[in-house]
Amino acid sequence: MAQPRVALQLGIKRRRQSHHHAHEREPMTMTDGERATYRLSLALSGEASSEAVRVIVAVLSRAATDDS
């Protein structure tokens, strides 16, 4: 019982340390164009992920209907 609790506490401690170090990083060096390109790639990646989930759910729903 203590092992999961200790693992959770260590995870929380590491997350806090990581969060603290994130504020000590160098300032952003991307240009506005590079930042816009990066944000667009994230948005497209998110849309692609969303579409993949939609397709998988549709296929699974169809398979469940066919099995009935």
PQR file of N, CA, C, O and H, with PARSE charges and radii, in Angstrom:
ATOM      1  N   MET A   1       0.817  -1.200   0.000 -0.4000 1.5000
ATOM      2  CA  MET A   1       0.000   0.000   0.000 -0.0000 2.0000
ATOM      3  C   MET A   1       0.860   1.263   0.000  0.5500 1.7000
ATOM      4  O   MET A   1       0.486   2.270  -0.601 -0.5500 1.4000
ATOM      5  N   ALA A   2       2.007   1.211   0.671 -0.4000 1.5000
ATOM      6  CA  ALA A   2       2.855   2.399   0.761 -0.0000 2.0000
ATOM      7  C   ALA A   2       3.574   2.681  -0.546  0.5500 1.7000
ATOM      8  O   ALA A   2       3.877   3.835  -0.847 -0.5500 1.4000
ATOM      9  H   ALA A   2       2.311   0.392   1.159  0.4000 1.0000
ATOM     10  N   GLN A   3       3.851   1.641  -1.327 -0.4000 1.5000
ATOM     11  CA  GLN A   3       4.628   1.822  -2.549 -0.0000 2.0000
ATOM     12  C   GLN A   3       3.939   2.775  -3.544  0.5500 1.7000
ATOM     13  O   GLN A   3       4.603   3.682  -4.047 -0.5500 1.4000
ATOM     14  H   GLN A   3       3.605   0.704  -1.082  0.4000 1.0000
ATOM     15  N   PRO A   4       2.642   2.614  -3.850 -0.5600 1.5000
ATOM     16  CA  PRO A   4       2.010   3.573  -4.759  0.2800 2.0000
ATOM     17  C   PRO A   4       2.016   5.000  -4.205  0.5500 1.7000
ATOM     18  O   PRO A   4       2.167   5.964  -4.955 -0.5500 1.4000
ATOM     19  N   ARG A   5       1.852   5.125  -2.891 -0.4000 1.5000
ATOM     20  CA  ARG A   5       1.841   6.442  -2.269 -0.0000 2.0000
ATOM     21  C   ARG A   5       3.211   7.119  -2.433  0.5500 1.7000
ATOM     22  O   ARG A   5       3.293   8.305  -2.752 -0.5500 1.4000
ATOM     23  H   ARG A   5       1.729   4.342  -2.282  0.4000 1.0000
ATOM     24  N   VAL A   6       4.281   6.347  -2.210 -0.4000 1.5000
ATOM     25  CA  VAL A   6       5.633   6.884  -2.352 -0.0000 2.0000
ATOM     26  C   VAL A   6       5.891   7.263  -3.805  0.5500 1.7000
ATOM     27  O   VAL A   6       6.477   8.310  -4.080 -0.5500 1.4000
ATOM     28  H   VAL A   6       4.215   5.384  -1.951  0.4000 1.0000
ATOM     29  N   ALA A   7       5.455   6.417  -4.738 -0.4000 1.5000
ATOM     30  CA  ALA A   7       5.636   6.711  -6.160 -0.0000 2.0000
ATOM     31  C   ALA A   7       4.894   7.990  -6.539  0.5500 1.7000
ATOM     32  O   ALA A   7       5.419   8.806  -7.298 -0.5500 1.4000
ATOM     33  H   ALA A   7       4.979   5.566  -4.515  0.4000 1.0000
ATOM     34  N   LEU A   8       3.699   8.172  -6.028 -0.4000 1.5000
ATOM     35  CA  LEU A   8       2.923   9.378  -6.294 -0.0000 2.0000
ATOM     36  C   LEU A   8       3.634  10.605  -5.741  0.5500 1.7000
ATOM     37  O   LEU A   8       3.727  11.630  -6.417 -0.5500 1.4000
ATOM     38  H   LEU A   8       3.273   7.510  -5.412  0.4000 1.0000
ATOM     39  N   GLN A   9       4.136  10.504  -4.512 -0.4000 1.5000
ATOM     40  CA  GLN A   9       4.833  11.633  -3.903 -0.0000 2.0000
ATOM     41  C   GLN A   9       6.094  11.989  -4.683  0.5500 1.7000
ATOM     42  O   GLN A   9       6.394  13.169  -4.865 -0.5500 1.4000
ATOM     43  H   GLN A   9       4.061   9.671  -3.963  0.4000 1.0000
ATOM     44  N   LEU A  10       6.834  10.984  -5.145 -0.4000 1.5000
ATOM     45  CA  LEU A  10       8.030  11.252  -5.946 -0.0000 2.0000
ATOM     46  C   LEU A  10       7.659  11.918  -7.269  0.5500 1.7000
ATOM     47  O   LEU A  10       8.347  12.831  -7.727 -0.5500 1.4000
ATOM     48  H   LEU A  10       6.590  10.025  -4.997  0.4000 1.0000
ATOM     49  N   GLY A  11       6.578  11.460  -7.873 -0.4000 1.5000
ATOM     50  CA  GLY A  11       6.114  12.055  -9.126 -0.0000 2.0000
ATOM     51  C   GLY A  11       5.738  13.506  -8.947  0.5500 1.7000
ATOM     52  O   GLY A  11       6.070  14.348  -9.781 -0.5500 1.4000
ATOM     53  H   GLY A  11       6.019  10.719  -7.501  0.4000 1.0000
ATOM     54  N   ILE A  12       5.039  13.806  -7.853 -0.4000 1.5000
ATOM     55  CA  ILE A  12       4.648  15.194  -7.566 -0.0000 2.0000
ATOM     56  C   ILE A  12       5.888  16.049  -7.343  0.5500 1.7000
ATOM     57  O   ILE A  12       5.963  17.178  -7.829 -0.5500 1.4000
ATOM     58  H   ILE A  12       4.769  13.122  -7.175  0.4000 1.0000
ATOM     59  N   LYS A  13       6.856  15.518  -6.612 -0.4000 1.5000
ATOM     60  CA  LYS A  13       8.089  16.261  -6.339 -0.0000 2.0000
ATOM     61  C   LYS A  13       8.835  16.552  -7.640  0.5500 1.7000
ATOM     62  O   LYS A  13       9.300  17.671  -7.856 -0.5500 1.4000
ATOM     63  H   LYS A  13       6.796  14.601  -6.216  0.4000 1.0000
ATOM     64  N   ARG A  14       8.947  15.543  -8.506 -0.4000 1.5000
ATOM     65  CA  ARG A  14       9.647  15.737  -9.781 -0.0000 2.0000
ATOM     66  C   ARG A  14       8.914  16.730 -10.663  0.5500 1.7000
ATOM     67  O   ARG A  14       9.544  17.539 -11.343 -0.5500 1.4000
ATOM     68  H   ARG A  14       8.569  14.634  -8.331  0.4000 1.0000
ATOM     69  N   ARG A  15       7.578  16.676 -10.660 -0.4000 1.5000
ATOM     70  CA  ARG A  15       6.804  17.619 -11.467 -0.0000 2.0000
ATOM     71  C   ARG A  15       7.036  19.046 -10.981  0.5500 1.7000
ATOM     72  O   ARG A  15       7.185  19.961 -11.791 -0.5500 1.4000
ATOM     73  H   ARG A  15       7.066  16.018 -10.108  0.4000 1.0000
ATOM     74  N   ARG A  16       7.068  19.237  -9.676 -0.4000 1.5000
ATOM     75  CA  ARG A  16       7.329  20.576  -9.134 -0.0000 2.0000
ATOM     76  C   ARG A  16       8.716  21.062  -9.539  0.5500 1.7000
ATOM     77  O   ARG A  16       8.884  22.219  -9.923 -0.5500 1.4000
ATOM     78  H   ARG A  16       6.947  18.494  -9.018  0.4000 1.0000
ATOM     79  N   GLN A  17       9.718  20.173  -9.453 -0.4000 1.5000
ATOM     80  CA  GLN A  17      11.074  20.541  -9.841 -0.0000 2.0000
ATOM     81  C   GLN A  17      11.125  20.898 -11.324  0.5500 1.7000
ATOM     82  O   GLN A  17      11.754  21.881 -11.716 -0.5500 1.4000
ATOM     83  H   GLN A  17       9.582  19.233  -9.140  0.4000 1.0000
ATOM     84  N   SER A  18      10.460  20.096 -12.136 -0.4000 1.5000
ATOM     85  CA  SER A  18      10.432  20.343 -13.569 -0.0000 2.0000
ATOM     86  C   SER A  18       9.758  21.677 -13.864  0.5500 1.7000
ATOM     87  O   SER A  18      10.236  22.449 -14.695 -0.5500 1.4000
ATOM     88  H   SER A  18       9.949  19.297 -11.818  0.4000 1.0000
ATOM     89  N   HIS A  19       8.653  21.944 -13.186 -0.4000 1.5000
ATOM     90  CA  HIS A  19       7.935  23.202 -13.376 -0.0000 2.0000
ATOM     91  C   HIS A  19       8.805  24.382 -12.968  0.5500 1.7000
ATOM     92  O   HIS A  19       8.811  25.417 -13.633 -0.5500 1.4000
ATOM     93  H   HIS A  19       8.264  21.316 -12.511  0.4000 1.0000
ATOM     94  N   HIS A  20       9.533  24.223 -11.881 -0.4000 1.5000
ATOM     95  CA  HIS A  20      10.411  25.288 -11.410 -0.0000 2.0000
ATOM     96  C   HIS A  20      11.508  25.564 -12.433  0.5500 1.7000
ATOM     97  O   HIS A  20      11.813  26.721 -12.722 -0.5500 1.4000
ATOM     98  H   HIS A  20       9.528  23.382 -11.340  0.4000 1.0000
ATOM     99  N   HIS A  21      12.108  24.493 -12.986 -0.4000 1.5000
ATOM    100  CA  HIS A  21      13.188  24.664 -13.959 -0.0000 2.0000
ATOM    101  C   HIS A  21      12.671  25.234 -15.277  0.5500 1.7000
ATOM    102  O   HIS A  21      13.426  25.871 -16.013 -0.5500 1.4000
ATOM    103  H   HIS A  21      11.861  23.553 -12.751  0.4000 1.0000
ATOM    104  N   ALA A  22      11.413  25.014 -15.578 -0.4000 1.5000
ATOM    105  CA  ALA A  22      10.850  25.534 -16.827 -0.0000 2.0000
ATOM    106  C   ALA A  22      10.897  27.050 -16.852  0.5500 1.7000
ATOM    107  O   ALA A  22      11.011  27.645 -17.924 -0.5500 1.4000
ATOM    108  H   ALA A  22      10.800  24.497 -14.981  0.4000 1.0000
ATOM    109  N   HIS A  23      10.811  27.679 -15.704 -0.4000 1.5000
ATOM    110  CA  HIS A  23      10.830  29.133 -15.640 -0.0000 2.0000
ATOM    111  C   HIS A  23      12.244  29.692 -15.750  0.5500 1.7000
ATOM    112  O   HIS A  23      12.422  30.902 -15.894 -0.5500 1.4000
ATOM    113  H   HIS A  23      10.718  27.196 -14.834  0.4000 1.0000
ATOM    114  N   GLU A  24      13.251  28.821 -15.682 -0.4000 1.5000
ATOM    115  CA  GLU A  24      14.636  29.276 -15.746 -0.0000 2.0000
ATOM    116  C   GLU A  24      15.224  29.116 -17.145  0.5500 1.7000
ATOM    117  O   GLU A  24      16.416  29.360 -17.333 -0.5500 1.4000
ATOM    118  H   GLU A  24      13.106  27.838 -15.565  0.4000 1.0000
ATOM    119  N   ARG A  25      14.436  28.720 -18.114 -0.4000 1.5000
ATOM    120  CA  ARG A  25      14.932  28.486 -19.458 -0.0000 2.0000
ATOM    121  C   ARG A  25      15.261  29.795 -20.157  0.5500 1.7000
ATOM    122  O   ARG A  25      14.859  30.879 -19.735 -0.5500 1.4000
ATOM    123  H   ARG A  25      13.468  28.522 -17.961  0.4000 1.0000
ATOM    124  N   GLU A  26      16.004  29.648 -21.236 -0.4000 1.5000
ATOM    125  CA  GLU A  26      16.362  30.797 -22.056 -0.0000 2.0000
ATOM    126  C   GLU A  26      15.107  31.385 -22.702  0.5500 1.7000
ATOM    127  O   GLU A  26      14.129  30.670 -22.922 -0.5500 1.4000
ATOM    128  H   GLU A  26      16.331  28.767 -21.579  0.4000 1.0000
ATOM    129  N   PRO A  27      15.132  32.675 -23.004 -0.5600 1.5000
ATOM    130  CA  PRO A  27      13.970  33.277 -23.661  0.2800 2.0000
ATOM    131  C   PRO A  27      13.774  32.708 -25.070  0.5500 1.7000
ATOM    132  O   PRO A  27      14.706  32.174 -25.671 -0.5500 1.4000
ATOM    133  N   MET A  28      12.563  32.830 -25.578 -0.4000 1.5000
ATOM    134  CA  MET A  28      12.205  32.331 -26.898 -0.0000 2.0000
ATOM    135  C   MET A  28      13.073  32.999 -27.955  0.5500 1.7000
ATOM    136  O   MET A  28      13.240  34.218 -27.948 -0.5500 1.4000
ATOM    137  H   MET A  28      11.806  33.263 -25.089  0.4000 1.0000
ATOM    138  N   THR A  29      13.622  32.205 -28.860 -0.4000 1.5000
ATOM    139  CA  THR A  29      14.474  32.760 -29.913 -0.0000 2.0000
ATOM    140  C   THR A  29      13.842  32.629 -31.288  0.5500 1.7000
ATOM    141  O   THR A  29      14.467  32.970 -32.292 -0.5500 1.4000
ATOM    142  H   THR A  29      13.486  31.214 -28.866  0.4000 1.0000
ATOM    143  N   MET A  30      12.601  32.134 -31.345 -0.4000 1.5000
ATOM    144  CA  MET A  30      11.927  31.994 -32.637 -0.0000 2.0000
ATOM    145  C   MET A  30      11.454  33.343 -33.138  0.5500 1.7000
ATOM    146  O   MET A  30      11.056  34.211 -32.362 -0.5500 1.4000
ATOM    147  H   MET A  30      12.094  31.857 -30.529  0.4000 1.0000
ATOM    148  N   THR A  31      11.505  33.501 -34.450 -0.4000 1.5000
ATOM    149  CA  THR A  31      10.926  34.706 -35.046 -0.0000 2.0000
ATOM    150  C   THR A  31       9.409  34.552 -35.055  0.5500 1.7000
ATOM    151  O   THR A  31       8.888  33.468 -34.790 -0.5500 1.4000
ATOM    152  H   THR A  31      11.829  32.795 -35.081  0.4000 1.0000
ATOM    153  N   ASP A  32       8.710  35.628 -35.358 -0.4000 1.5000
ATOM    154  CA  ASP A  32       7.245  35.555 -35.427 -0.0000 2.0000
ATOM    155  C   ASP A  32       6.788  34.549 -36.479  0.5500 1.7000
ATOM    156  O   ASP A  32       5.826  33.813 -36.260 -0.5500 1.4000
ATOM    157  H   ASP A  32       9.133  36.508 -35.573  0.4000 1.0000
ATOM    158  N   GLY A  33       7.479  34.514 -37.624 -0.4000 1.5000
ATOM    159  CA  GLY A  33       7.125  33.574 -38.690 -0.0000 2.0000
ATOM    160  C   GLY A  33       7.348  32.132 -38.263  0.5500 1.7000
ATOM    161  O   GLY A  33       6.517  31.266 -38.538 -0.5500 1.4000
ATOM    162  H   GLY A  33       8.261  35.112 -37.802  0.4000 1.0000
ATOM    163  N   GLU A  34       8.460  31.872 -37.595 -0.4000 1.5000
ATOM    164  CA  GLU A  34       8.747  30.518 -37.111 -0.0000 2.0000
ATOM    165  C   GLU A  34       7.729  30.095 -36.064  0.5500 1.7000
ATOM    166  O   GLU A  34       7.278  28.950 -36.054 -0.5500 1.4000
ATOM    167  H   GLU A  34       9.135  32.576 -37.373  0.4000 1.0000
ATOM    168  N   ARG A  35       7.371  31.021 -35.183 -0.4000 1.5000
ATOM    169  CA  ARG A  35       6.384  30.723 -34.141 -0.0000 2.0000
ATOM    170  C   ARG A  35       5.018  30.436 -34.774  0.5500 1.7000
ATOM    171  O   ARG A  35       4.305  29.535 -34.333 -0.5500 1.4000
ATOM    172  H   ARG A  35       7.738  31.951 -35.191  0.4000 1.0000
ATOM    173  N   ALA A  36       4.656  31.202 -35.807 -0.4000 1.5000
ATOM    174  CA  ALA A  36       3.377  30.986 -36.493 -0.0000 2.0000
ATOM    175  C   ALA A  36       3.373  29.625 -37.188  0.5500 1.7000
ATOM    176  O   ALA A  36       2.373  28.908 -37.148 -0.5500 1.4000
ATOM    177  H   ALA A  36       5.236  31.934 -36.166  0.4000 1.0000
ATOM    178  N   THR A  37       4.485  29.273 -37.821 -0.4000 1.5000
ATOM    179  CA  THR A  37       4.594  27.974 -38.487 -0.0000 2.0000
ATOM    180  C   THR A  37       4.473  26.845 -37.478  0.5500 1.7000
ATOM    181  O   THR A  37       3.797  25.849 -37.731 -0.5500 1.4000
ATOM    182  H   THR A  37       5.297  29.856 -37.853  0.4000 1.0000
ATOM    183  N   TYR A  38       5.129  27.000 -36.335 -0.4000 1.5000
ATOM    184  CA  TYR A  38       5.083  25.984 -35.287 -0.0000 2.0000
ATOM    185  C   TYR A  38       3.658  25.821 -34.752  0.5500 1.7000
ATOM    186  O   TYR A  38       3.185  24.699 -34.570 -0.5500 1.4000
ATOM    187  H   TYR A  38       5.678  27.810 -36.130  0.4000 1.0000
ATOM    188  N   ARG A  39       2.981  26.931 -34.504 -0.4000 1.5000
ATOM    189  CA  ARG A  39       1.602  26.867 -33.999 -0.0000 2.0000
ATOM    190  C   ARG A  39       0.667  26.228 -35.019  0.5500 1.7000
ATOM    191  O   ARG A  39      -0.235  25.473 -34.654 -0.5500 1.4000
ATOM    192  H   ARG A  39       3.365  27.843 -34.652  0.4000 1.0000
ATOM    193  N   LEU A  40       0.884  26.531 -36.299 -0.4000 1.5000
ATOM    194  CA  LEU A  40       0.069  25.925 -37.350 -0.0000 2.0000
ATOM    195  C   LEU A  40       0.289  24.417 -37.386  0.5500 1.7000
ATOM    196  O   LEU A  40      -0.662  23.651 -37.539 -0.5500 1.4000
ATOM    197  H   LEU A  40       1.616  27.144 -36.596  0.4000 1.0000
ATOM    198  N   SER A  41       1.546  23.990 -37.245 -0.4000 1.5000
ATOM    199  CA  SER A  41       1.821  22.554 -37.255 -0.0000 2.0000
ATOM    200  C   SER A  41       1.162  21.865 -36.072  0.5500 1.7000
ATOM    201  O   SER A  41       0.676  20.742 -36.206 -0.5500 1.4000
ATOM    202  H   SER A  41       2.319  24.613 -37.121  0.4000 1.0000
ATOM    203  N   LEU A  42       1.137  22.525 -34.907 -0.4000 1.5000
ATOM    204  CA  LEU A  42       0.444  21.959 -33.740 -0.0000 2.0000
ATOM    205  C   LEU A  42      -1.050  21.851 -33.998  0.5500 1.7000
ATOM    206  O   LEU A  42      -1.673  20.843 -33.664 -0.5500 1.4000
ATOM    207  H   LEU A  42       1.532  23.437 -34.798  0.4000 1.0000
ATOM    208  N   ALA A  43      -1.620  22.884 -34.590 -0.4000 1.5000
ATOM    209  CA  ALA A  43      -3.059  22.876 -34.873 -0.0000 2.0000
ATOM    210  C   ALA A  43      -3.402  21.771 -35.863  0.5500 1.7000
ATOM    211  O   ALA A  43      -4.382  21.049 -35.680 -0.5500 1.4000
ATOM    212  H   ALA A  43      -1.115  23.703 -34.862  0.4000 1.0000
ATOM    213  N   LEU A  44      -2.590  21.640 -36.915 -0.4000 1.5000
ATOM    214  CA  LEU A  44      -2.845  20.595 -37.903 -0.0000 2.0000
ATOM    215  C   LEU A  44      -2.687  19.212 -37.290  0.5500 1.7000
ATOM    216  O   LEU A  44      -3.440  18.292 -37.608 -0.5500 1.4000
ATOM    217  H   LEU A  44      -1.794  22.227 -37.063  0.4000 1.0000
ATOM    218  N   SER A  45      -1.709  19.072 -36.414 -0.4000 1.5000
ATOM    219  CA  SER A  45      -1.498  17.800 -35.739 -0.0000 2.0000
ATOM    220  C   SER A  45      -2.712  17.474 -34.865  0.5500 1.7000
ATOM    221  O   SER A  45      -3.166  16.331 -34.826 -0.5500 1.4000
ATOM    222  H   SER A  45      -1.097  19.819 -36.156  0.4000 1.0000
ATOM    223  N   GLY A  46      -3.227  18.473 -34.173 -0.4000 1.5000
ATOM    224  CA  GLY A  46      -4.417  18.280 -33.337 -0.0000 2.0000
ATOM    225  C   GLY A  46      -5.623  17.894 -34.166  0.5500 1.7000
ATOM    226  O   GLY A  46      -6.402  17.025 -33.773 -0.5500 1.4000
ATOM    227  H   GLY A  46      -2.858  19.402 -34.204  0.4000 1.0000
ATOM    228  N   GLU A  47      -5.780  18.538 -35.312 -0.4000 1.5000
ATOM    229  CA  GLU A  47      -6.900  18.203 -36.201 -0.0000 2.0000
ATOM    230  C   GLU A  47      -6.758  16.787 -36.728  0.5500 1.7000
ATOM    231  O   GLU A  47      -7.743  16.053 -36.806 -0.5500 1.4000
ATOM    232  H   GLU A  47      -5.148  19.243 -35.632  0.4000 1.0000
ATOM    233  N   ALA A  48      -5.542  16.394 -37.091 -0.4000 1.5000
ATOM    234  CA  ALA A  48      -5.309  15.041 -37.599 -0.0000 2.0000
ATOM    235  C   ALA A  48      -5.609  14.004 -36.515  0.5500 1.7000
ATOM    236  O   ALA A  48      -6.189  12.954 -36.793 -0.5500 1.4000
ATOM    237  H   ALA A  48      -4.741  16.990 -37.027  0.4000 1.0000
ATOM    238  N   SER A  49      -5.212  14.304 -35.287 -0.4000 1.5000
ATOM    239  CA  SER A  49      -5.495  13.393 -34.179 -0.0000 2.0000
ATOM    240  C   SER A  49      -6.993  13.269 -33.951  0.5500 1.7000
ATOM    241  O   SER A  49      -7.509  12.173 -33.736 -0.5500 1.4000
ATOM    242  H   SER A  49      -4.741  15.157 -35.061  0.4000 1.0000
ATOM    243  N   SER A  50      -7.675  14.383 -33.998 -0.4000 1.5000
ATOM    244  CA  SER A  50      -9.121  14.387 -33.808 -0.0000 2.0000
ATOM    245  C   SER A  50      -9.813  13.574 -34.899  0.5500 1.7000
ATOM    246  O   SER A  50     -10.736  12.807 -34.624 -0.5500 1.4000
ATOM    247  H   SER A  50      -7.256  15.274 -34.173  0.4000 1.0000
ATOM    248  N   GLU A  51      -9.358  13.750 -36.136 -0.4000 1.5000
ATOM    249  CA  GLU A  51      -9.942  12.998 -37.247 -0.0000 2.0000
ATOM    250  C   GLU A  51      -9.664  11.509 -37.093  0.5500 1.7000
ATOM    251  O   GLU A  51     -10.535  10.687 -37.380 -0.5500 1.4000
ATOM    252  H   GLU A  51      -8.608  14.373 -36.359  0.4000 1.0000
ATOM    253  N   ALA A  52      -8.467  11.148 -36.645 -0.4000 1.5000
ATOM    254  CA  ALA A  52      -8.131   9.736 -36.442 -0.0000 2.0000
ATOM    255  C   ALA A  52      -9.039   9.115 -35.387  0.5500 1.7000
ATOM    256  O   ALA A  52      -9.507   7.989 -35.558 -0.5500 1.4000
ATOM    257  H   ALA A  52      -7.760  11.816 -36.412  0.4000 1.0000
ATOM    258  N   VAL A  53      -9.289   9.828 -34.312 -0.4000 1.5000
ATOM    259  CA  VAL A  53     -10.185   9.325 -33.259 -0.0000 2.0000
ATOM    260  C   VAL A  53     -11.594   9.169 -33.807  0.5500 1.7000
ATOM    261  O   VAL A  53     -12.265   8.175 -33.527 -0.5500 1.4000
ATOM    262  H   VAL A  53      -8.909  10.743 -34.173  0.4000 1.0000
ATOM    263  N   ARG A  54     -12.045  10.142 -34.585 -0.4000 1.5000
ATOM    264  CA  ARG A  54     -13.390  10.072 -35.170 -0.0000 2.0000
ATOM    265  C   ARG A  54     -13.536   8.836 -36.053  0.5500 1.7000
ATOM    266  O   ARG A  54     -14.548   8.138 -35.989 -0.5500 1.4000
ATOM    267  H   ARG A  54     -11.499  10.949 -34.813  0.4000 1.0000
ATOM    268  N   VAL A  55     -12.521   8.568 -36.877 -0.4000 1.5000
ATOM    269  CA  VAL A  55     -12.563   7.408 -37.771 -0.0000 2.0000
ATOM    270  C   VAL A  55     -12.566   6.107 -36.968  0.5500 1.7000
ATOM    271  O   VAL A  55     -13.328   5.188 -37.270 -0.5500 1.4000
ATOM    272  H   VAL A  55     -11.699   9.135 -36.929  0.4000 1.0000
ATOM    273  N   ILE A  56     -11.721   6.034 -35.955 -0.4000 1.5000
ATOM    274  CA  ILE A  56     -11.648   4.818 -35.135 -0.0000 2.0000
ATOM    275  C   ILE A  56     -12.972   4.557 -34.430  0.5500 1.7000
ATOM    276  O   ILE A  56     -13.452   3.424 -34.403 -0.5500 1.4000
ATOM    277  H   ILE A  56     -11.103   6.781 -35.710  0.4000 1.0000
ATOM    278  N   VAL A  57     -13.557   5.595 -33.864 -0.4000 1.5000
ATOM    279  CA  VAL A  57     -14.841   5.433 -33.176 -0.0000 2.0000
ATOM    280  C   VAL A  57     -15.911   4.988 -34.165  0.5500 1.7000
ATOM    281  O   VAL A  57     -16.735   4.133 -33.839 -0.5500 1.4000
ATOM    282  H   VAL A  57     -13.167   6.516 -33.885  0.4000 1.0000
ATOM    283  N   ALA A  58     -15.909   5.557 -35.370 -0.4000 1.5000
ATOM    284  CA  ALA A  58     -16.894   5.169 -36.376 -0.0000 2.0000
ATOM    285  C   ALA A  58     -16.724   3.703 -36.761  0.5500 1.7000
ATOM    286  O   ALA A  58     -17.707   2.970 -36.877 -0.5500 1.4000
ATOM    287  H   ALA A  58     -15.239   6.251 -35.635  0.4000 1.0000
ATOM    288  N   VAL A  59     -15.481   3.276 -36.957 -0.4000 1.5000
ATOM    289  CA  VAL A  59     -15.213   1.885 -37.331 -0.0000 2.0000
ATOM    290  C   VAL A  59     -15.642   0.946 -36.202  0.5500 1.7000
ATOM    291  O   VAL A  59     -16.277  -0.078 -36.455 -0.5500 1.4000
ATOM    292  H   VAL A  59     -14.682   3.870 -36.862  0.4000 1.0000
ATOM    293  N   LEU A  60     -15.301   1.289 -34.968 -0.4000 1.5000
ATOM    294  CA  LEU A  60     -15.681   0.444 -33.837 -0.0000 2.0000
ATOM    295  C   LEU A  60     -17.198   0.401 -33.666  0.5500 1.7000
ATOM    296  O   LEU A  60     -17.755  -0.651 -33.354 -0.5500 1.4000
ATOM    297  H   LEU A  60     -14.785   2.121 -34.762  0.4000 1.0000
ATOM    298  N   SER A  61     -17.859   1.518 -33.866 -0.4000 1.5000
ATOM    299  CA  SER A  61     -19.325   1.551 -33.752 -0.0000 2.0000
ATOM    300  C   SER A  61     -19.953   0.680 -34.826  0.5500 1.7000
ATOM    301  O   SER A  61     -20.907  -0.054 -34.569 -0.5500 1.4000
ATOM    302  H   SER A  61     -17.406   2.373 -34.120  0.4000 1.0000
ATOM    303  N   ARG A  62     -19.409   0.769 -36.028 -0.4000 1.5000
ATOM    304  CA  ARG A  62     -19.926  -0.042 -37.139 -0.0000 2.0000
ATOM    305  C   ARG A  62     -19.694  -1.535 -36.866  0.5500 1.7000
ATOM    306  O   ARG A  62     -20.560  -2.366 -37.138 -0.5500 1.4000
ATOM    307  H   ARG A  62     -18.633   1.365 -36.236  0.4000 1.0000
ATOM    308  N   ALA A  63     -18.525  -1.857 -36.330 -0.4000 1.5000
ATOM    309  CA  ALA A  63     -18.206  -3.257 -36.010 -0.0000 2.0000
ATOM    310  C   ALA A  63     -19.156  -3.780 -34.924  0.5500 1.7000
ATOM    311  O   ALA A  63     -19.618  -4.919 -34.994 -0.5500 1.4000
ATOM    312  H   ALA A  63     -17.822  -1.181 -36.109  0.4000 1.0000
ATOM    313  N   ALA A  64     -19.439  -2.959 -33.940 -0.4000 1.5000
ATOM    314  CA  ALA A  64     -20.347  -3.376 -32.862 -0.0000 2.0000
ATOM    315  C   ALA A  64     -21.755  -3.586 -33.391  0.5500 1.7000
ATOM    316  O   ALA A  64     -22.457  -4.498 -32.955 -0.5500 1.4000
ATOM    317  H   ALA A  64     -19.064  -2.034 -33.883  0.4000 1.0000
ATOM    318  N   THR A  65     -22.165  -2.751 -34.322 -0.4000 1.5000
ATOM    319  CA  THR A  65     -23.498  -2.884 -34.946 -0.0000 2.0000
ATOM    320  C   THR A  65     -23.563  -4.148 -35.792  0.5500 1.7000
ATOM    321  O   THR A  65     -24.572  -4.853 -35.787 -0.5500 1.4000
ATOM    322  H   THR A  65     -21.594  -2.010 -34.676  0.4000 1.0000
ATOM    323  N   ASP A  66     -22.482  -4.434 -36.519 -0.4000 1.5000
ATOM    324  CA  ASP A  66     -22.443  -5.630 -37.367 -0.0000 2.0000
ATOM    325  C   ASP A  66     -22.454  -6.911 -36.542  0.5500 1.7000
ATOM    326  O   ASP A  66     -22.991  -7.930 -36.976 -0.5500 1.4000
ATOM    327  H   ASP A  66     -21.663  -3.861 -36.523  0.4000 1.0000
ATOM    328  N   ASP A  67     -21.859  -6.858 -35.349 -0.4000 1.5000
ATOM    329  CA  ASP A  67     -21.810  -8.038 -34.465 -0.0000 2.0000
ATOM    330  C   ASP A  67     -23.163  -8.324 -33.828  0.5500 1.7000
ATOM    331  O   ASP A  67     -23.400  -9.445 -33.378 -0.5500 1.4000
ATOM    332  H   ASP A  67     -21.422  -6.031 -34.996  0.4000 1.0000
ATOM    333  N   SER A  68     -24.042  -7.358 -33.780 -0.4000 1.5000
ATOM    334  CA  SER A  68     -25.333  -7.528 -33.101 -0.0000 2.0000
ATOM    335  C   SER A  68     -26.287  -8.388 -33.856  0.5500 1.7000
ATOM    336  O   SER A  68     -27.407  -8.614 -33.400 -0.5500 1.4000
ATOM    337  H   SER A  68     -23.850  -6.447 -34.146  0.4000 1.0000
TER
END
